[in-house]
Amino acid sequence: MHIKKYDFDYSRRFFLEKTAKGLMGAGVLTSLWPLIGNTGEIGKAYPEELQSLEAYTKGKVKEGDFITADNVDQVKDLLDPVMYLHVKQLGRRLKVVPQTRDITKLHPHAFLEATLRNQGKAALDGNGNVVNKADGKPWIGGVPFVDPQSGLEAIANLTLTGSHYDQFIYAVRDWDLSPEGKVDYQYELGVCEKNAVSLVSNPDGPYWAGHEDKLKYSAVWFVGPNDVKGTSFLNTWKYDQREFPDLFGYLPAFKRVRRFPSNQRFEPLVPGITVFLSDFWAAGDPMLTWGNHKIVGRQPLLGIQSDAWWGDRDNWEPPVHGGPQGTTFWDTSVELCPEVLVVEAEPTGYPRAPVGKKRVYLDVRNMIYVAYVTFDRKGDLWKSFEAGWSQRVKGDLVDKDQTGHPVWGPTQVHSYDVQSGRMSRLYLAHHLGNGLKAEYDGPADAYDKYLTVQAIRRLGT
């Protein structure tokens, strides 16, 4: 009889004890990030039960299976509450794929190199902002805290490095569905974000000269349909996370740019959509305008970290299934993420915010959120903003970034309002109807084209 040194409950006990004692550091059998630095592979950091869903469930659910309402209770403890609801009650199915152990498939190439190069160089200053230990200047690139020692450090990883790219343009297509599964609205929109610091691909160093007091610039603009075409928003983030971003919007009906209240971050961007500015990266607001950050748990979780790019389909559009009309959910693959931090925070800087608390699940392999849910002021579950992440490789098809390496990043989103039953499902397309194409670390003139007040006025008209 073969007796395992690490039985089924070993990791569960290990994570519970670690959380209870406030112990930090990723990995079970050995420290994760030193192992990654030496081998680029995570397997030896975890026992067998955390490397395979088949081992974790003792064969009840395994790689290659589909999780449906018939078997979802076997993995209920591995799902966030909204994904569980989707499968149990709304006909969603999840394909189980093998765990990604090669760390190069969980980051863009340049960003991973910066993370490994800059390990241990980040600190929080007296105000709670992230700085480079050596000189007290803004962060220099990569994940600042690979082993976060607090909830604030964990959220800082998302706030400073959400996309893992210095700059991107997304071509986004969106469908907004009623609880009955009817498509009420459909939109096409462009998204551009450019970091001012923490740059990893800039030949002149980690800072954009003349913009060192900023964290990033981000813009969203709608290109269709005609009744919202030209609606656009510009967020200019200060590096000091105690300060609110400057928020400007162009509304075609008024034919002018107006400044929005900086705390107006918990409302739909356009009619029908369930996405708020606060949702982006599960850290859509400056992190110090939230408070009471705390790590409340550590566990394995099923998350979308691979097999989520549909480069073999027209305009990269994923297939759909489930819900009342069979069109509520994108086809989704999940893998067993061996160790996930569960972090909570409260919107202390927003007295009128309808959100009472957010809960973020961070995969320690790349410090990206694999689940994100919010609760209302009464403590009831309200919304989920679930992103699917993937390296963009499918068979012989490869979408490459400016460095010639495969693109890694988000590919699809389910934004679900639990209380109303409304779903917004979005995906990152190859192009939009107006010709806008996705780009990573380009073009050089993105700031002038998309990220100034003059730019959003021009986009609107």
N, C-alpha and C positions, 0 to 999 in steps of 0.2 A: 504494500500500500504506500502510495506517494503522499507524504505529508508536506504541505507547502509551508515555508517559513513565514510567508505573508498571507494570512488567510483572508477571506472575503471582507471581513470587517476591519482589517488592519488600517487601510487608508481612511476609512470613516472615523475611527478612533483617533488616528493621527491628526486629521484636520480639526476635529472637535477640540482636542487638547491644545493644538497650536493656537486656535482662535481664543480659547478660554484664557490661555496664559499670555496672550498678546504677542506671541512669537511670530517673527516674520521670516522671509526667505522662501523662495519657490523651490519645489522639489520635495520628494519623499525619501528616496533612497540615497540621494546625494543632492548637493546644491545645483539648481538648474542652470544658471547662467554661466558659471565657470565651465560646466560640461558643454554648453553650447559654444563657448569660446574655443574650447579645445577640439570638439568633434563636429559641431554644426548639427548635432542630432540629439533628441531629447530622451530616447528610449530608456537609457540606464538610470534616469532620474525617478522612474515610477515602476511599481510592481505590475505584474501581469494584469491584474484586475482593472488597472487604470489605463491600459494600453489597448484594450479591446472591449467593445460592448458585449460581445459573446461571453468573454470571461467575466465581466462585471455582472451580467444577468444570469450566469451559469447556463448559458445556451438558450435562454428563453427568447431573446432577441439578439440577432447577430448581424454583422456586416453583410450587406446584400439584401437584407429584409426591408420591408416597408413597415413603418409604425403607423397604425391606424387606430380607430376607436376600439377595435377588438383586442389589441395588445398594449395600448398606451399606458395602462395602469402598471405594467411591468417596469416602466421607465419614468413614472411620474416624478420621482425625486430628482431626475436628470433634466427636467424641463422647467422653464420659467412658467408662471401661472397662466399667462395668456397663450403661449404656444400649446400648453396642455389643453386649455379650453378649445382652441381651434381644432385640435385633433379629436377630442372627446365629443364635442357637440356640433361642429360645423363641417365635418367631412374632410378635413385636411389630412394629407398623408405625407410622411417624411421618409425619404430613402436614406438608409444607413450606409455610409461609406467608411473606408478604413481611416484610422487616425493619421494625421500628417505629422511625421516625426522629423522630416528634413526642414530645418528652420529657414532655409533659403526660400521655401515656398510659402512662408507666412509673412514676408516683408518685401518691400522693394529693395533692390540690391544696395543702392547708395545709402538708404536709411538704416539697413541692418549693419553695414560697415560703420556708420557713425555711432550707432548704439553700442557696438562692441568697443569701438575706439574711445568713447567718452564715458564708459561705465565708472561710476563712483565720483564723478566730477560735479554732480548737481547737489544743490542744497536749497532749503527754504530760508529766505532772509527774515528779518524781524517783522516784516509786514505780511509774510506768508507767500511772497512771490518766489518763483524759481530763479536761481542765479547760478552762474558758474563759480564754483568754490574758489578758484585761483584768483579772480579779480573782482567778483561781485557784479559782473556784467550779466546781461540776459543770457539765457541758455544757448548752448553752442551746437545742438543737433543730436537727433536720435531720441530714444526713450530716455527721459531724465532719471527715472527711478525704476530700474528693472526689478528691484525687490523693495517695493514701497513699504515704509515703516508706519504709515498712517493713512487714513482715508483721504486726507487732503493730497498727499503725495500720489496716491492712486488716481484721483481725479485729475491731477496735474498732467499725468501722462496723456490723457485724452485731450485736455484743453490746449496743450502746447503742440501736440503732434497728431491730431486727429486723423489726417489723411495719409501721413507718412511721406508726403511729397511736398516739395517747396512751393509748387504751384500746380493747379489743375483746372481744366474745363470739363464739365460733365454735360452731356446731352441727355436730358431726362424726359421720359414719357410717363404720364401718370393717368390712372383711372380711379375715380372715386365712386364707390358703390354704396347703395342703400342697404339696410339690414335684409331686404328681400333679394339682394344680389343684382339689382338693377344698376346699370352705369348711369349715374346722374350727371357726372361731369367728366371731361377728359381734357388734359392739358399737355402741352409741350413747353419745356422750360430749359434755360441754360443756367448753369451754376459755375461761378469762377471764384477761386480762392487763391490768394498769394500771401505767403508768409513774409514777414519783414525781418525776423530773426530765426535762429535755430535752423539755418539753411544747411543742407547737406550736399547740394550739387552746384553751389555757387563758387566759381573759380576765385572770387575775391574774399572768400571766408564766410563765416556764419551770419553776417549781418548785411542787410541792404542799406547801403550808405545813405544817410539822410532820413532814414525811417526807423532808427534804432529804438525810438520810444513807443513804437507800435508793435503789436503782436502779429496782426494779419489784417488783410482786407478781404471781404467776401461780398459777392453780389449774386442775386437771383433775379432773373428776368424771364417773363412769359412771352412766348412767340406764337402761341395759338391756344384756343381759337380766337377769332377776331374780337369777341367781346371783352377779352382780357389782354389781348396783344399789346405789349408795351408796358404793362404793369411791371415795376421793377423795384428792388430794394437793395440798399448798400449799407453794409455794416463795417465800420472802421473801429477795430479793437485797439485799445491802449495796451501796452505791455503790463502796466500796473493793474492787476486783477481786482483791485478794489474799485476801479472806475468802470462806469457803464460805457458801452460802445456808442459811437455816434451812429444813429440810424436814420437814413434818408430813404424816401420812397417817391417814385414817379407814378402818378395815377392818371391814365389817359383821360378820364372823365373831367378832370380839373386842369389838364394840360400844364401842369407845373410840378416841380419837385417840392415836397414838403418834408419838414423834419418831424419825425415821430418821437413820442416819449420813449426814452431809453428803456423803460421797464415794460414796454408793450411787446412782450415776447411770448405770450401764452394765448395767442389768437390765431385762427387760420389765416394763411397768407392770401388766399382767394376763396370764393364761395365753394363749399362742398368738401374741400380738402381737410384732412385731419392733422396736417403737419404744422407745427409751430416752429418759430426760430429757435426756441429753447431746446428743441429736440435734436438738432444737428450734433453728430458725434456723441450723443448722450451727454454733451457738455456744451450746449449752445449758448450759455451765458458765462461771463467771467466767473471764475471759480470762487473768488472771494465775495461775490454777491450772493453766494450760497454759504451755508454754515452747518455746524454739527456733523461734519464729515466723519464717518466712522466705518471701519471694516467690521461687518457683522457676521461674516461667514467665509468659509473656504470649502470648496466641494468640486467634484466633477460635474460636467454639464454637457448636454448635447447642443452643439452650436454649429452655425453655418460658416465653415472656415475653408471649404474647398468644393470643387465640382459645382460651382455656381455661375459659371460663365457659359453662355450659349452662343459662342462664336460661329457655330455651324448653322445657325438659323438666321433667317432674314432679319437684318438690322439688330441682331443679337437678342431678339425678343423671346423670353422664356415661355414655355407652355403654361397653361393654367388648368386649375381643377378645383373641385370642392365648393362648398357654399350652396345656397338655394338654386343658383342657375349654373353651377359648375364652372364659375369664372372668378371666384373670390381670391384664390391663392395661386401664387407662382409655384411651379414644381420646385421642390426644395430637397437638398441633400444635407444631412447633418452628420457630424462625427463626434466621437467622444473626446471632449476637451478635458485632459486629465486633472487640471487644477485651475479653478476659477475663483477669483476674489469677489465677494458680494459686498458692495459698498453702498451706503445710504447717505443722503444729504437733504437739507431743508432749505427752502428759498428765503433766507433771512433778510435779504435785501429787497424783497418784493412784498410789502405788506398786503397788497390786494391780489396776489397771485392765487389762482384757483388751485394750484398744485400745493399739496401739503408735504409731500416727500417724494423723492425719486430713489429707485434702487437700480444699481448698475452692476452687471456681471462682467468682470474683466478676465479674459484668458491670459494667464501669466506668460504664455509662449510669445505673445507679441503685444500685450497690454492693450488689445482692442476689445471693445465691448461686444459680447455675443448675445446679450439680452439687456433690455432696458424697459422698465415699467415705472409708471407714476401713479400716485394715490392722491385723491382729492383731500380737501380740508377735513372731511369727516373720517379719513383713514380708509376709505373704500377704494378698491382697485379702479383705475380710470383708463389709462392709455398704455399702449405698447408701441415702441418704435424699433422694429427689428430689422437690422441690416444683414445681408448676406455678403460674405467676404470670400474672395477667391483669387488665386493667381490665374491670369487669363491665358491658359493653355488648354487646348482640347484636341487630343490627337496630334496631328501635324500643324494645327492652327495655333499661332502665337501672336498675341497683341503686344508689341514692344514699346517701351518708353524711349525717351530721348537718349538714354545710355545704351540702348540696344538690348536691354534685359526685359524679361516678361513683366508686363504691368501686373501689379497686385493692388487690390482695393475693393471697395464695395461694388456690387453688381445689381442688387435688387433690394427693395424695402417693402415691408408690410407695416403700415401705420394704422393701428386699429384702436378705435374708441370702444372700450368694453361697455360703457354705459349707454351709448346710443346704438351700438351695433354697426357703425359705419366703418368701412375699410377704404383706405387709400393704398393702392399698390403701385409702386414706381419701379422702373428699372433704368439702368444706364445704357443708352443705345449707342450705336456707332455714329449716328447722325440724326438730325431733326429735319423737318420738312423744309426749313429755310436754309439748309446746307450746313448748319453749325455741327462741327465734329468734336468728339472727345479728344483732349490733348493732355499730356502730362509733362510738366516743366517747360511748357511752351504755350503760346508764342511769346516772343520777347516784348511785344507791345501790349500785353494783356492789361497792364495797369491803366494805360491811356484808353484802351478800348472798352473796358468793363468796370473799372474799380474807382472811378471818380464821380462826383456829382454831375459833371458835364457829360460823362459817359452814360449814366443811366437816363439823363434827359435825352441824349441822342438815341439810345436804344428805344426809348418810348415813342419817339416821333419819326 
